[in-house]
Amino acid sequence: MAQTINNTLFDSLRKLAPHIKPVLPRLILGLCSALAASVVALLIPQVYRVLINTALHPGGAKTGVWLAAAVVLFLGLLEVSFVWLRRQFVIVPATTVETKMRTGFYRHLQSLAVEFHDRWGSGQLLSRAMSDLNFMRRWMAFGAIMLVVTTLTVTIGVSLMFSMSWQLGLIFLAAAAPIVVFGFKFRRNYGRVSRLSQDQAGDLATTVEESVHGIRVLKAFGRSREALDAFSVQAQELQATEIHKAKSLAVFSLVVTLLPELALGSGLVVGILLVANGQMDVGTLVAFFATAAVVAGPVEAMGPLMAMTLAAKTAIDRHFEVMDAQDTIKDPDDPKELANVRGELVFHKVHFRYPDSLAGTPDMLDGVDLTLRAGETMALVGVTGCGKSTLLQLVPRLFDVTGGSITLDGVDLRELAVHDLRTHVSVAFEDTTLFSNSVRENVLLGAASHPGKSDEEVLTQALDVAQAEFVYALPNGVDTLIGEEGLSLSGGQRQRLALARAIAAGPTVLVLDDPLSALDVNTEERVEARLRSVLQSTTTLIVAHRPSTVAMADRVAVLQEGRITAVGTHTHLLATHEHYRYVLASLSEEPKDLDSDDDLDDAQEVIA
Ligand SMILES: Nc1ncnc2c1ncn2[C@@H]1O[C@H](COP(=O)(O)OP(=O)(O)OP(=O)(O)O)[C@@H](O)[C@H]1O
């Protein structure tokens, strides 16, 4: 998700300021320590000057030499102490800011709507959460402080050099003018390349993440070679950008190193002439060049420090691009509360279109009217791609309607606090996601406290309804680690755990997106039998791809071209609705023994 950022370094720092403010005193102490170390380093040449002009002069006192050595030793120790102090002052604040910003970033990601996550590559978010903030911390603890110290050291050093000899000082300063001009050019170019490289690194991370996630598909289709080729191209593009970046830094470093050296070379000639003409003493000449040597270090460090600052600016910009993204699913200013929620769910002329829908195309949902009575189980059927999952996602407000409204017990979903709504509504999707946690933690993920029931009872009941007793046979039972870093489960096992998770949440409204698609016929029947008892008190909207799922429902709604074109019992719709017959006949399931349910017998007839 490369973006062009035209703001200045100052704009970026202003955004960072509130995060730095609490730790500013310690950072300033760190800065003062670093500055003190530099000032001490600049004092050492002055000791040489005095030493050469007094003790080393013919007839000078020998004790002066020892005294000078002791002072130099003392100043050296002082410098080292200040460097150590700088580190002590900045380590904790810099890591504190990093941790707080990273936590804030994660919190913000959690709150952002699904629409945002649909648009952003996971690698881009990962690199912003990890490497960008890591880089920013290093810059804060070292780069920023050293840039200020370096600038001040050079300023103080050059002033001292001028005070010793304005002629030599001028020569040294003459070298600075091209550096400033070159520095501006470098800043523009390096800032752009640095942004490109950080974005490319994010894209590369997305590719790694996707191919690791989809490793089975790549292997099964024998596409590992192609995936590697595509990855290599991306990696080479990043390499080219990195080389470009390093070359431009190398040229800048060459200029900032070479020009002062040239100035010093010419200065030496002029200095010797000045001494020969008696316009300068030897001690001052030595002190001048010793000061120049101290100043040369910071001057040479300017290039890398500037590069680090520009890369940090990019990292800050990238961080705030995400942090500035507005959450489109918001709590109302004055949320309503549902005291005794019954679970009547009504869709009033609901319209919905995805943000990236092409202009001129009709809405995905084009005026859906549907009423689910409290405690009713409604199956939703329609041809593939007609928008069933889309409709379901509107209930827990993963997306908001773009027209019309959905009400729960007469209250618009947007008038409820999002958290409250999601405690009333629970979901299980066909594509199940389990986390790298124990079975217990996965199932109890959304479980609020159930009056009169312990977590253990809720867990046992949910696993029982979802027919997920297989977990008791896992190595550590319900405490077995599953998910990406744990035990691999079959598709059907994963679906049953996802279903158990939805049931354990004890919702008033249960939204199930074809939650049994991966189950074998016998298991599905058992799950359905248990579900029927649970669903009695829960309003359920269930996408059905199999006649047996339809059989669980009290009524069936047909979604056709963005609208609900019929609602009724399975038998009634079979008799009256041509599109329903067409959809049901195209459902994938083989007929099976559907117990004593008449509706299911009807379904069998249709399939047969
Ligand atoms: N996040 C999204 N952004 C943009 N378009 C989407 C998004 N999700 C789904 N769509 C599009 O919306 C349409 C309806 O998708 P949806 O998943 O709701 O259909 P469905 O009826 O549930 O299909 P199926 O029965 O195959 O599961 C599809 O054309 C799909 O490409």
The ligand as an ORCA input file, in Angstrom:
! r2SCAN-3c Opt
* xyz 0 1
  N     -15.092     -7.847      1.114
  C     -15.603     -7.763     -0.115
  N     -15.331     -6.700     -0.906
  C     -15.858     -6.603     -2.129
  N     -16.704     -7.489     -2.667
  C     -17.025     -8.570     -1.939
  C     -16.494     -8.762     -0.628
  N     -16.986     -9.906     -0.142
  C     -17.788    -10.425     -1.104
  N     -17.816     -9.623     -2.171
  C     -18.613     -9.824     -3.392
  O     -19.970     -9.824     -3.041
  C     -20.678    -10.799     -3.763
  C     -21.518    -11.658     -2.817
  O     -20.654    -12.395     -1.997
  P     -21.233    -13.298     -0.827
  O     -20.070    -13.973     -0.214
  O     -22.091    -12.471      0.055
  O     -22.141    -14.319     -1.628
  P     -22.831    -15.655     -1.108
  O     -24.242    -15.582     -1.559
  O     -22.609    -15.837      0.353
  O     -22.015    -16.718     -1.942
  P     -21.740    -18.264     -1.614
  O     -23.054    -18.941     -1.597
  O     -20.911    -18.694     -2.758
  O     -21.030    -18.327     -0.292
  C     -19.643    -11.595     -4.542
  O     -19.724    -11.188     -5.893
  C     -18.323    -11.192     -3.969
  O     -17.355    -11.073     -4.972
*
